[in-house]
Each structure stands twice: as structure tokens, then as C-alpha cells.
Amino acid sequence: MTTPPPSHPQVLAIGEPLIEFNASSEGPLTHAAGFQVGYGGDTSNMVVAARRSGARAGYLTRIGDDAFGRRLIDLWQAEEIDTTGVTQEVGGRTGIYFVSRHGQGAHAFAYYRDGSPASRLCPSDVPASAVAAADLLHVSGITQAISSSACDAAFHAIATARRYGTLVSYDPNHRPALWSPERARGIVMRTAELSDIVLPSLAEGRLLTGESDPEQVLDAFAQRGPSLVALKMGEAGVLVAETAHGRITHIPAHPVRAVDATGAGDTFDGAFAARLLAGATPLEAARYAVIAAALTTTGFGAVDPIPRRDKVADSLEHQRRGDESSAESDSGSDL
């Protein structure tokens, strides 16, 4: 029997969940022989990652009362995620997407989400009491892009969080197909100004800021006022800016044999938030989150491979021992 989720989630996210169909073989969807069915939606992935890393988590969204919506409810309940803020629309059709893989972790998405219940999110779907009780609110650029009302809901949630002292975490997660570059740039940068933690990827950061050098991309977000910016760079690791100290630190990637990068950035977001709320320093949280994200790429799908805290801790310990061994070897060579 599943244990009911504890009250007052530490991490609360708002957004659109989806059902995932991940091609069972590499190549275009036209050649796919079958699919592995799983779960997706960046903010849903994020709360699962946060929960598996030890944080209490909750979700605000709208889904259909169809089989796909019920399947998502089953996932969240199994993960002990608070679904008090989930509305099931009678007759609603939950969004789905397909993933094709093209070698070396590369992937492409085909979405079927038009008119999804989540696109009808609006400010009234955001209970002030839930946002006030949380330690951290997580918002995504995808939520802002799927509809004007969902964008309003995201900004309303952020305004509520700021009113009650709840931290705001923001991942631009830019999807060019969802909105124009001008609208995306204006909304993303305004949201960065209202956030405490900003979590862009290098590729989208280059598109949104017009900069190419990673440190300049990082600085373009840091100048907007968040206390922390973590620039996710895939195999190049993560750049972390602690703006209050004027400090930028590079966290190297964790080496793995990647097969599917779907959801890796979302896993970083959730793991990073969970460790920060557990009392870790930003750099400690980033090192943990880099490993969690890397481990996610070793399996297929967005949710199934998300590691639990003990697995990440084991990898951290193994990494620490390796670093100590290398340091001893370097020290010996100098004698």
C-alpha cells in the first residue's frame, strides 16, 4: 500500500504533464517498430526527481479524466507526490508526445498536446495556501508558452511566492515551436528577474541572450538579479554563478554511457532544489545534481531512469574516492 504523501510539500511545481512514447529503436518515427510508454512533462519530471532526492513534493496542473490522466495520477501517488492541486477535467484529453533517438544521446520530440487540459491552466488554479506553504516554487518556460492563460497562471504563482517568501526556481526550457522568439525572450528574461534560481541550458541561453560564450550567457541571466544561476552544458558540465559573491564555478560532467538524454535537465532541476532545501551549499547541490542528471541518461525515458538519493550518493562517494586517489598519485609524483 502506498504511503500517503506528507502535507506541505517543500517543492511545488506548476505545469503540463504528458504521457511519453519513446521509440524502442534509433531512427525517425517513420521507422519505429514500437514504443516504451512512460511519463513526461518537464515540471512533472522535476517533482519526481526532487522527491526521489528526498524532498517532499507537490504538483499543480490540469489533466483529463482519460486513461492517460489516470496513469499520471497513479505515477504521482506511487512517487508520494501531493496531488491536491491536480484538477481532472471531465472529457479532457491529456497530452502525449513521441521521442525518436538519433545516437549519442540525441533525441527529437513530436507533441500532440493542442487543447490539452493543462493549456487551460489559469490563475484560479493556483491556491495561495499551497504556494505559501511550500519552500520552493518551480516554474517552466514551457508552462508559459503553451497558452496565455497558463502564462498568467505561472506569473500569478510567482507573484504569490514572492508575497509569502517562497523561493522561485525557473527553467526557461525554451521550445521555439511553441512561441515567437520575441515573446519568448521578453517573458523568459522578465521571469528571470522575478526568480531566485534560474536554470537555463547553454543552447537555449544562446538563443535567448544572443551571446555565445558560456560565461557571457551565464552573466546575461545573472545580471537580471537571481541569487543563483546554473547553466547546464551537457557533456561540458554546469557553470554555477553565486551572484551575491560574484563567483562562478565550473562543475564537470559525470562520465556515463548515455543512451537517452530525455529529461536530464529536469532531473538536474529537481535534484538541485532538493539538496538546496536539505541544507547543501549551491556547489554541493550542483555536484549532486550533475550526477543525478548524468545517471538519468543511462536509461530510456524521462522518468524511469531518474535515480534515487542512495544511488547518487554512491556515485558521489565513488567520485570522491577517485579524486583522493588522483590527488595522492599527483602528490607522489612530485617527490
PAFI-50341 format. One record per residue (C-alpha): residue number from 0; y, z, x; residue in three letters. Coordinates in pm, 1 decimal. Example, Ala and Ser with C-alpha at 12.3 -4.5 7.8 and 13.67 -1.06 7.14 Angstrom:
BEGIN
 sedren       yy       zz       xx donu
      0   -450.0    780.0   1230.0  ALA
      1   -106.0    714.0   1367.0  SER
//
This chain:
BEGIN
 sedren       yy       zz       xx donu
      0      0.0      0.0      0.0  MET
      1    343.1    -95.7    137.4  THR
      2    575.2    193.6    208.9  THR
      3    899.4    163.4     11.2  PRO
      4   1195.4     78.5    233.9  PRO
      5   1420.0    370.7    323.0  PRO
      6   1755.4    391.4    149.2  SER
      7   2086.8    291.7    305.5  HIS
      8   1995.4      3.1    537.1  PRO
      9   2160.5     12.5    877.2  GLN
     10   2171.3   -367.4    891.0  VAL
     11   2273.8   -558.3    579.3  LEU
     12   2288.3   -939.2    575.1  ALA
     13   2412.5  -1187.8    317.9  ILE
     14   2292.6  -1546.2    298.9  GLY
     15   2036.0  -1800.4    191.7  GLU
     16   1661.7  -1756.7    243.7  PRO
     17   1432.6  -2059.3    243.5  LEU
     18   1066.3  -2145.8    245.1  ILE
     19    963.5  -2330.1    561.2  GLU
     20    717.5  -2616.3    603.3  PHE
     21    655.8  -2654.5    977.0  ASN
     22    474.1  -2972.1   1081.9  ALA
     23    133.8  -2897.7   1231.8  SER
     24    172.2  -3171.6   1494.9  SER
     25    454.9  -3310.2   1705.3  GLU
     26    645.3  -3617.7   1595.6  GLY
     27    854.2  -3735.1   1298.6  PRO
     28    787.5  -3609.0    947.2  LEU
     29    662.6  -3955.4    850.3  THR
     30    359.3  -3892.3   1072.4  HIS
     31    296.9  -3528.2    980.6  ALA
     32    -61.5  -3467.3    868.6  ALA
     33      1.6  -3114.9    742.6  GLY
     34    235.1  -2819.8    744.5  PHE
     35    226.4  -2449.2    821.0  GLN
     36    403.1  -2268.2    536.8  VAL
     37    635.4  -1988.5    637.2  GLY
     38    979.6  -1845.0    582.4  TYR
     39   1328.3  -1926.9    699.5  GLY
     40   1696.8  -1893.4    635.2  GLY
     41   1895.8  -1760.2    929.4  ASP
     42   2012.7  -1434.1    774.3  THR
     43   1669.4  -1355.6    631.9  SER
     44   1518.3  -1417.0    976.1  ASN
     45   1782.6  -1187.4   1120.4  MET
     46   1699.4   -890.1    898.8  VAL
     47   1326.8   -934.3    964.1  VAL
     48   1397.8   -928.7   1338.3  ALA
     49   1620.0   -622.6   1300.8  ALA
     50   1353.4   -442.1   1100.3  ARG
     51   1077.9   -528.4   1349.9  ARG
     52   1302.4   -391.1   1624.3  SER
     53   1331.7    -58.6   1444.8  GLY
     54   1643.5    -82.7   1227.2  ALA
     55   1646.7    -21.4    854.5  ARG
     56   1743.9   -349.9    692.5  ALA
     57   1857.8   -489.2    358.4  GLY
     58   1945.1   -828.6    216.5  TYR
     59   2196.0   -971.4    -31.4  LEU
     60   2109.4  -1309.1   -183.5  THR
     61   2013.6  -1510.4   -489.6  ARG
     62   1672.0  -1675.7   -524.0  ILE
     63   1475.3  -1843.7   -800.3  GLY
     64   1209.2  -1677.2  -1008.6  ASP
     65    976.3  -1957.2   -896.9  ASP
     66    672.3  -1924.5   -672.1  ALA
     67    884.6  -1967.7   -359.6  PHE
     68   1123.3  -1691.6   -465.8  GLY
     69    833.9  -1458.0   -538.4  ARG
     70    685.0  -1540.5   -199.1  ARG
     71   1011.3  -1434.7    -31.1  LEU
     72   1013.1  -1108.0   -226.4  ILE
     73    659.0  -1045.4   -102.6  ASP
     74    772.4  -1106.5    256.5  LEU
     75   1065.5   -865.1    235.6  TRP
     76    857.3   -596.9     70.6  GLN
     77    586.6   -632.9    335.5  ALA
     78    854.8   -600.5    603.7  GLU
     79   1006.5   -294.2    428.7  GLU
     80   1341.2   -464.7    374.5  ILE
     81   1559.1   -333.6     94.7  ASP
     82   1580.9   -596.7   -182.2  THR
     83   1815.1   -404.6   -412.1  THR
     84   2078.2   -673.2   -352.4  GLY
     85   1846.5   -966.3   -429.1  VAL
     86   1904.6  -1144.6   -761.9  THR
     87   1628.5  -1362.3   -907.1  GLN
     88   1768.4  -1639.8  -1125.5  GLU
     89   1564.6  -1735.2  -1429.3  VAL
     90   1471.8  -2100.1  -1383.7  GLY
     91   1625.6  -2111.1  -1034.9  GLY
     92   1468.6  -2328.7   -765.4  ARG
     93   1454.3  -2161.4   -424.7  THR
     94   1549.8  -2386.3   -133.4  GLY
     95   1294.3  -2526.7    109.9  ILE
     96   1306.7  -2710.0    443.8  TYR
     97   1078.5  -2905.5    673.3  PHE
     98   1057.9  -2873.7   1052.5  VAL
     99    949.9  -3152.8   1284.7  SER
    100    885.1  -3082.2   1651.4  ARG
    101    954.5  -3316.3   1940.6  HIS
    102    827.0  -3147.1   2256.4  GLY
    103    961.6  -2878.3   2491.5  GLN
    104   1072.2  -2657.9   2202.2  GLY
    105   1295.6  -2924.6   2043.8  ALA
    106   1293.0  -2942.3   1665.3  HIS
    107   1468.1  -3108.0   1371.4  ALA
    108   1519.9  -2992.3   1013.1  PHE
    109   1515.9  -3163.7    673.7  ALA
    110   1658.6  -2944.1    395.9  TYR
    111   1603.9  -2953.0     17.9  TYR
    112   1846.9  -2687.7    -98.1  ARG
    113   2109.1  -2859.0   -318.1  ASP
    114   2184.2  -2640.4   -617.4  GLY
    115   1979.8  -2350.4   -484.0  SER
    116   2047.5  -2006.6   -634.5  PRO
    117   2193.1  -1892.3   -301.0  ALA
    118   2458.7  -2162.9   -327.1  SER
    119   2582.6  -1976.4   -635.0  ARG
    120   2645.0  -1654.7   -442.3  LEU
    121   2987.2  -1516.7   -533.8  CYS
    122   3189.6  -1200.8   -461.4  PRO
    123   3040.2  -1018.0   -760.2  SER
    124   2700.5  -1039.5   -585.8  ASP
    125   2833.6   -811.1   -310.5  VAL
    126   2808.6   -442.6   -409.0  PRO
    127   3075.9   -244.5   -227.1  ALA
    128   2849.4     60.7   -216.2  SER
    129   2581.4   -128.7    -21.1  ALA
    130   2827.4   -263.1    234.7  VAL
    131   2994.0     77.3    272.0  ALA
    132   2658.4    249.6    329.2  ALA
    133   2545.5      5.7    598.7  ALA
    134   2624.7     45.6    967.0  ASP
    135   2647.6   -329.7   1025.4  LEU
    136   2703.9   -633.7    802.6  LEU
    137   2570.4   -966.9    928.6  HIS
    138   2725.2  -1294.7    811.9  VAL
    139   2643.1  -1655.0    898.6  SER
    140   2839.5  -1976.9    903.8  GLY
    141   2560.1  -2134.9    700.4  ILE
    142   2634.7  -1893.3    416.7  THR
    143   2998.1  -2003.4    431.4  GLN
    144   2904.4  -2373.0    440.6  ALA
    145   2659.1  -2402.4    150.3  ILE
    146   2929.6  -2365.0   -118.4  SER
    147   3284.2  -2245.4   -179.0  SER
    148   3163.1  -1950.6   -386.1  SER
    149   2917.8  -1843.9   -114.4  ALA
    150   3200.6  -1868.7    138.7  CYS
    151   3412.3  -1647.0    -87.4  ASP
    152   3122.8  -1401.2   -111.1  ALA
    153   3096.2  -1387.1    268.9  ALA
    154   3467.9  -1321.6    313.9  PHE
    155   3460.0  -1061.3     37.0  HIS
    156   3170.5   -885.1    211.3  ALA
    157   3361.4   -889.2    540.7  ILE
    158   3676.8   -751.3    378.0  ALA
    159   3469.1   -475.5    218.9  THR
    160   3306.2   -394.5    551.1  ALA
    161   3642.0   -365.5    723.7  ARG
    162   3771.4   -141.5    446.0  ARG
    163   3481.9    101.2    488.7  TYR
    164   3442.1     86.8    868.0  GLY
    165   3115.6   -109.7    866.8  THR
    166   3067.9   -324.7   1177.9  LEU
    167   3069.4   -701.3   1121.9  VAL
    168   2831.2   -926.8   1312.5  SER
    169   2883.7  -1303.3   1286.0  TYR
    170   2674.1  -1602.5   1390.0  ASP
    171   2856.5  -1934.6   1333.4  PRO
    172   2519.4  -2116.1   1320.6  ASN
    173   2710.8  -2440.7   1277.3  HIS
    174   2536.1  -2714.7   1078.4  ARG
    175   2754.1  -3030.0   1090.5  PRO
    176   2574.4  -3180.7    790.7  ALA
    177   2698.2  -2900.8    563.8  LEU
    178   3074.4  -2931.4    611.4  TRP
    179   3352.0  -3118.9    786.8  SER
    180   3442.8  -3034.0   1147.2  PRO
    181   3794.8  -2929.9   1042.8  GLU
    182   3678.5  -2691.9    770.7  ARG
    183   3404.6  -2551.6    993.5  ALA
    184   3643.3  -2489.2   1281.5  ARG
    185   3903.5  -2316.6   1063.3  GLY
    186   3659.0  -2091.7    881.8  ILE
    187   3449.9  -2003.6   1187.4  VAL
    188   3749.1  -1909.3   1400.6  MET
    189   3908.1  -1707.3   1120.2  ARG
    190   3580.0  -1521.7   1070.8  THR
    191   3559.9  -1452.2   1443.9  ALA
    192   3898.6  -1280.6   1414.2  GLU
    193   3757.7  -1052.2   1143.2  LEU
    194   3434.3   -968.9   1325.9  SER
    195   3332.9   -704.0   1576.3  ASP
    196   3042.5   -903.7   1721.7  ILE
    197   3028.5  -1283.6   1748.5  VAL
    198   2703.4  -1460.7   1838.6  LEU
    199   2752.9  -1836.1   1891.0  PRO
    200   2523.6  -2078.9   2066.2  SER
    201   2659.1  -2286.2   2352.4  LEU
    202   2604.4  -2617.6   2172.7  ALA
    203   2794.4  -2515.8   1859.1  GLU
    204   3054.4  -2334.5   2066.3  GLY
    205   3134.6  -2657.5   2247.5  ARG
    206   3171.3  -2841.5   1916.6  LEU
    207   3390.5  -2574.4   1759.4  LEU
    208   3615.3  -2491.7   2053.6  THR
    209   3642.6  -2825.7   2231.3  GLY
    210   3556.9  -2654.1   2560.1  GLU
    211   3259.2  -2748.8   2775.3  SER
    212   3233.7  -2480.2   3043.1  ASP
    213   3029.1  -2185.2   2907.1  PRO
    214   3280.0  -1923.1   3021.4  GLU
    215   3563.9  -2114.3   2856.4  GLN
    216   3364.0  -2139.9   2533.3  VAL
    217   3298.6  -1766.7   2552.9  LEU
    218   3664.0  -1695.6   2616.5  ASP
    219   3772.8  -1907.8   2319.4  ALA
    220   3580.2  -1672.5   2091.7  PHE
    221   3668.6  -1356.0   2283.7  ALA
    222   4038.9  -1434.9   2250.5  GLN
    223   4000.3  -1408.0   1872.3  ARG
    224   3957.5  -1032.1   1900.9  GLY
    225   3590.6   -929.6   1862.2  PRO
    226   3477.0   -644.4   2083.8  SER
    227   3157.3   -828.3   2181.7  LEU
    228   3068.3  -1195.3   2218.7  VAL
    229   2718.1  -1305.4   2315.5  ALA
    230   2697.4  -1676.4   2396.0  LEU
    231   2338.2  -1792.5   2352.7  LYS
    232   2247.2  -2064.5   2602.4  MET
    233   1872.1  -2111.9   2553.9  GLY
    234   1690.1  -2152.3   2883.6  GLU
    235   2011.9  -2059.8   3067.2  ALA
    236   2013.3  -1713.1   2911.0  GLY
    237   2309.2  -1536.6   2749.8  VAL
    238   2668.4  -1464.6   2853.4  LEU
    239   2797.8  -1133.7   2719.3  VAL
    240   3170.1  -1060.4   2700.4  ALA
    241   3275.8   -697.9   2653.3  GLU
    242   3635.7   -769.4   2567.7  THR
    243   3765.7   -413.8   2593.5  ALA
    244   3658.1   -404.9   2959.8  HIS
    245   3739.5   -768.8   3036.7  GLY
    246   3384.0   -801.6   3164.6  ARG
    247   3147.2  -1099.8   3142.9  ILE
    248   2780.5  -1057.7   3232.9  THR
    249   2506.0  -1317.1   3255.9  HIS
    250   2164.3  -1215.9   3123.1  ILE
    251   1896.8  -1458.7   3249.8  PRO
    252   1645.3  -1607.0   3008.8  ALA
    253   1298.8  -1453.7   2985.3  HIS
    254   1045.0  -1711.8   3107.7  PRO
    255    782.3  -1808.7   2849.6  VAL
    256    581.4  -2113.7   2749.9  ARG
    257    787.5  -2223.5   2449.3  ALA
    258    628.9  -2426.4   2169.4  VAL
    259    880.3  -2386.9   1883.7  ASP
    260   1237.8  -2260.9   1911.1  ALA
    261   1288.1  -2228.7   1533.1  THR
    262   1468.0  -1902.3   1455.0  GLY
    263   1504.5  -1785.3   1814.9  ALA
    264   1880.2  -1737.9   1779.8  GLY
    265   1832.9  -1542.4   1456.7  ASP
    266   1581.7  -1317.9   1631.6  THR
    267   1835.0  -1254.1   1908.0  PHE
    268   2092.9  -1153.8   1645.5  ASP
    269   1862.8   -908.4   1468.9  GLY
    270   1720.1   -756.3   1784.5  ALA
    271   2067.0   -722.4   1938.9  PHE
    272   2203.2   -544.7   1630.7  ALA
    273   1903.0   -313.5   1605.6  ALA
    274   1928.4   -198.5   1964.8  ARG
    275   2305.9   -150.7   1948.4  LEU
    276   2265.3     69.5   1641.9  LEU
    277   1992.2    263.6   1822.6  ALA
    278   2245.8    357.9   2091.8  GLY
    279   2180.0     93.9   2357.8  ALA
    280   2469.7    -40.5   2561.0  THR
    281   2566.1   -403.5   2491.5  PRO
    282   2393.1   -518.9   2809.8  LEU
    283   2078.2   -320.3   2734.9  GLU
    284   2075.6   -463.4   2383.3  ALA
    285   2125.9   -816.0   2516.6  ALA
    286   1841.6   -785.5   2767.8  ARG
    287   1612.0   -666.7   2489.5  TYR
    288   1728.7   -940.8   2251.1  ALA
    289   1682.1  -1215.1   2512.4  VAL
    290   1318.9  -1114.5   2547.9  ILE
    291   1268.2  -1088.5   2171.0  ALA
    292   1413.1  -1436.7   2123.6  ALA
    293   1200.1  -1581.3   2402.9  ALA
    294    880.8  -1432.7   2259.5  LEU
    295    963.9  -1589.1   1923.8  THR
    296    940.6  -1935.2   2079.5  THR
    297    577.6  -1883.9   2182.6  THR
    298    452.0  -1928.8   1824.1  GLY
    299    519.4  -2164.9   1536.4  PHE
    300    761.2  -2095.7   1253.1  GLY
    301   1073.7  -1886.6   1219.1  ALA
    302    925.4  -1553.3   1108.8  VAL
    303    559.8  -1513.6   1206.5  ASP
    304    628.7  -1504.5   1585.4  PRO
    305    918.6  -1254.9   1565.8  ILE
    306    796.3   -972.3   1791.0  PRO
    307    786.7   -606.1   1705.6  ARG
    308    957.6   -345.2   1917.8  ARG
    309    649.7   -236.8   2116.8  ASP
    310    577.7   -593.1   2230.1  LYS
    311    934.3   -642.6   2350.5  VAL
    312    927.7   -302.3   2520.4  ALA
    313    609.4   -401.4   2706.7  ASP
    314    777.1   -719.5   2831.0  SER
    315   1085.9   -523.7   2934.6  LEU
    316    872.1   -282.4   3133.7  GLU
    317    682.2   -568.8   3296.4  HIS
    318   1013.9   -731.0   3386.1  GLN
    319   1146.0   -405.0   3530.8  ARG
    320    840.0   -362.8   3749.8  ARG
    321    873.6   -720.0   3868.7  GLY
    322   1237.8   -662.4   3958.2  ASP
    323   1148.3   -345.9   4150.1  GLU
    324    870.9   -528.1   4333.8  SER
    325   1108.9   -808.9   4429.4  SER
    326   1368.4   -559.2   4548.5  ALA
    327   1110.5   -381.6   4765.6  GLU
    328    998.0   -713.5   4908.8  SER
    329   1355.3   -816.1   4986.6  ASP
    330   1421.9   -478.1   5143.0  SER
    331   1113.2   -505.1   5361.6  GLY
    332   1211.2   -849.5   5484.3  SER
    333   1537.1   -712.2   5620.8  ASP
    334   1367.9   -461.3   5850.5  LEU
//
